[in-house]
Every structure is written in C-alpha cells, then in structure tokens.
Amino acid sequence: MTATITWVDPSLVIDPTASDVQLAGARCTACGTTMFPFLGGCPKCGGSDMERVALPTTGTLWSYTVQYFEPKAPYRGLEPFEPFGVGYVDLGDVCVETRLTVNDPAALSLNMPMRLVTITAFLDGDQPVQTFAFAPQEDKS
C-alpha cells in the first residue's frame, strides 16, 4: 500500500498518484505552442483548443537566483526558513519557473543538466505537502 501524496496543486502534474512525476503542460492544437502550467487558451494565437501534455523530466538550467529572505504572506514554507534556489529550466518546448534543490549559487551554472524531483513545500499539521523542483542531474537527492 502506497502513501497518498498531498500536492500543493495536483493539476501541476499528469498523475498526482504516480511515483514517477511528470509536469502537466498544455499544447495549443492550432499553433503548437507549449506552456506551463496548463492554460485553457493560447497566449500566442488565442486558440482555445488545448491538449494536456506530459513535459520532459530533464532539461537545462536557463537562469537562476537564490531567495535569501522569506517571502511575504501567504507564503508557507518549512520552519526555520532556509534560502532556496529559484530558476528557469529549459525543457525544449517550454521554460519552467521552478524551485531548485540547490541554494548555493557556486554549485549552479547556466546550461547545467537538471532533472525533475519532488520536495516538501510545507507541512499541513504533520502531513508533508509536495511540490515539484529541479535538481542538478548528478545530484541524487
């Protein structure tokens, strides 16, 4: 019996019950534009026929920074606050804004290979609430 995963937003992933997580993007059937998260309409051509697609689980780091201060409410995080990496990961058809598992800028570099992982975003009582993040491909955390 597997434990139920509680997600910050289950619509962000293809199957919130799967152990192999894939982000759920949207692709416009009219122009082929891919976006994340899923949108009901295309920002490029205005089309409204969107298909749900699984995004790649690996990509490259396009840009990054480290958040050294706790965001304002309604931010919820683990206590005590620890700085966290934030970046854009290029998945080919789309760049995804994401938390990073690394918060040391010296350990990050542009174009480094990244892989999709899950992390605990915060605790709801004693229940961990999960979200997605990207880790350096060689990091097995």
Number of C-alpha atoms within 10 A of each C-alpha: 3 7 6 9 16 16 19 15 12 16 14 19 22 18 15 18 15 12 10 12 19 20 22 21 24 23 23 23 14 13 12 15 16 25 22 17 16 20 17 16 15 22 13 11 12 12 14 14 13 21 17 17 18 16 22 17 15 19 23 21 25 18 16 20 16 16 14 12 10 14 11 7 6 6 8 14 15 11 8 6 12 13 13 17 22 20 19 20 29 20 18 12 13 17 19 22 18 17 25 27 20 20 19 12 11 7 8 18 14 11 13 15 18 22 21 23 20 18 17 17 18 18 14 10 7 7 11 17 18 18 21 22 24 29 23 23 15 10 10 8 11
